[in-house]
Amino acid sequence: MTTLPELLAEHGEAITRAVLRAYPPVYTARTRDNWGFDLSNLKRRPMGAQGDAIRAAAVSLQLHRGTNVVGEMGTGKTMIGASAAYVAGFRRVLVLCPPHLTRKWKREVEDTVPLAEAVIVSTISDLRRLRFDRHWPLFVILSREKAKLSYHWKPAVLRRPDIDAGRVARDERGEVARRNCCPGCWQTVLDDEGIPIDLAELGRRRHTCDRCGTPLWQADRNGPARVPLADYINRQMPGAFDLLITDESHEYKARGSAQGIAAGTLAETCGRTLTLTGTLMGGYASTLFHLLWRFSPEVRNEFAYGEESRWVSRYGIVERISRKTGGDDVIDEGRSSRRRGYRTRTVEKPGVSPAILFHLIGNTVFIRLADVATDLPEYREEVRLIGMDRGSGDGPSQASAYRDLSADLHAAVMAALATGSRRLLGAYLQALLAYPDACTAGEEVIDRSTGQVIGSATALPDDRLYPKEQALVDLALEERRQGRRVLVYVTHTETRDLTPRLARVLIEAGLRVSVLKADTVAPDRREEWVARRVREGVDVLLVHPRLVQTGLDLIDFPTIVWHEVEYSVYTMRQASRRSWRIGQRRPVRVVYFAYRATLQAQALLLVAHKLQASLIVEGEIGDGGLAAHGADGDNLTLELARSLAGGGEVNEESLEALFAEARLTADGAQEALDARDFAPEALTVLAGTGVRPPSREDWIPVSDRFGSEDGEQMRLL
């Protein structure tokens, strides 16, 4: 099989000429001086390719309503975003970011943009106090939680006695039975099938009376009195902001998420958007649809809000499955032939069509960490598959207890899947993923629909170290001898909380340990909290990866250990790079732990296989790479179940080779590009219909509220 470096070595010049003919670049490193953007006024000097990324983003901001910056973790996207907004001439900027990054944004803006005022807002009063009559740049920083959260609501119905044939009905306890009635027309609230709706169902979503249209819900006076700040800005402050910057924009990809809806509302209000992310795509075409729909007018013009399936059919990979197991599956038969039609369902598979790049190539800046800092230390990943304890005396061992639990659950789940039911999958997967690490607590899995125990495992003695715990202790002690701190990611921190036991075994080994949880410290104080622990001399920090996956610079922890498998590769990719960034002087080591011949190893293998589609979208076209799909929904669950049904075993060498190959492929592709004469074009970030930089007359004025998109200037890229 021909590798990407070999392909570029043989056909690189021809490929380059063909691409440049089809998409002449508007901005490249060679034409930077033609644009007149002066970065000398910035309070901080851009490093490496940061300057080109700032200018290119500024060009796109002047030409497009939506601009994207896709930067590898640690490339300085905060600085790039703030600088691009300033250089492009925007003076009233709204920043939407995760709650733990509000203080960082304020600090970065004040340290980068001259004369800028950065204000964190969390209430309507904060917004009302803003002054827009000043001439210097104003950056208003809003937490996505404050943008989306509204007041609590509760059902609003009349509880009237249930009277049948003139007699009051009573329940099984002898009390008067009551039915829920509309407060407007006093009629019983019924569902589509004419069945009365109970309070539990009314509390799941907001209902409206089918007869008179009266809302069957009301504000809960006992809850917080608040309004989503996104809605307030949209209704009360139209035109107040010139630009919306969304940080970690991939977190707004879900169709019905409150934060995604809030981000879309603010994008429409502000007119122009600059999205910043380190992981633009998750491997499935559907993960890009709602993200681009919210921030790209071009996508909204071509696709309606509910046309995700049409998007997937055009840009994704679709598998159609027809069941032919019995007569009930036949939905159509030929009248004069033996033709039969069967029930078919469509399932989206990982992967995208290269044509999806046409929605990104004209207004997206791609930047890698190697483009910013050429002297970064080595980044190395290791996979360690560890055998479970097989015991030496009486009683069940860790391995035998897991084997028995797995057999019982496997039989129950396969029986349920055979009937088309997936109700046991969630409990099945969580139990088998967690038990090897939480074997001292035992495990019991109950079928909630029947109340039957379908699998259990005994609690093992807690006065000994199990193999993965011993490996973690040995690694942490060795790293401390070398003067290196260790960051340990644990995904079970609530119901099956592993952190108390891990903290105890590490402390008993003589290590200084701290545990960071969601309620340990406020999100915007996490950076300061971690800094204090470092000053106090901590050796090991235990934390859920989602608490630190974005924004935090953890260069004091050059060794990262994944003690448990993380489902979302969005999270895995972000969290693995917390310490490999500008300012790091030590080699970074990332170690993935998993028990051999368990579901943990299977899950890690499946995650490792989903690394290719994001590389294509993010500009690193190759056979692999640590950029992949998070499989946040049922797809990973089903694939995991299928792999278990197949009974395959994971080979340690092959699994580690996947991660190693991914890293080598990305490095090899970059080296091949850098070695060619057209290396500056590797930094081409905007492509269009001509190489002439548009003049100032071509640009859309910042004050234009984009009432029309018919202008010729909108088609320059």
Secondary structure, DSSP 4 states (H G I P E B T S, - for coil): ---HHHHHHHHHHHHHHHHHHHS-EEE-GGGGGGS----TTSSSPPPTTHHHHHHHHHHHHHH-SEEEEEE-TTS-HHHHHHHHHHHTT--EEEEEE-GGGHHHHHHHHHHHSTT-EEEEE-SHHHHHT-----SS-EEEEEEHHHHH----EEE--EEEE-EETTEE-B-TTSSBPEEEE-TTT-PBPB-TTSPBPPHHHHTTS--B-TTT--BSEEE-TTS-----HHHHHHHH-TTS-SEEEEESGGGG--SS-HHHHHHHHHHHHHS-EEEEES----SBTHHHHHHHHHH-HHHHHHS-TT-HHHHHHHHEEEEEEE--SSGGGEEEE-SSS--EEE-EEEEEEEEE-GGGGGGTTTTEEEE-HHHH-TT---EEEEEEEEPPP--SSSS--HHHHHHHHHHHHHHHHHHHHHTT--TTHHHHHHHHHHTTTSTTT-EEEEETTTTEEEEEEPPPPSSS--HHHHHHHHHHHHHHHTT--EEEE-S--STT--HHHHHHHHHHTT--EEEE-TTTS-GGGHHHHHHHHHHTT-SEEEE-GGGTSSS---TT--EEEESS--S-HHHHHHHHTSSSSTT--SPEEEEEEEETTSHHHHHHHHHHT--SHHHHHTT--SS--S------SHHHHHHHHHHHHHT----HHHHHHHHHHHHHHHHHHHHHHHTSTTGGGGG--EE-S-SSPPPGGGSPPTT-------SGGGG--
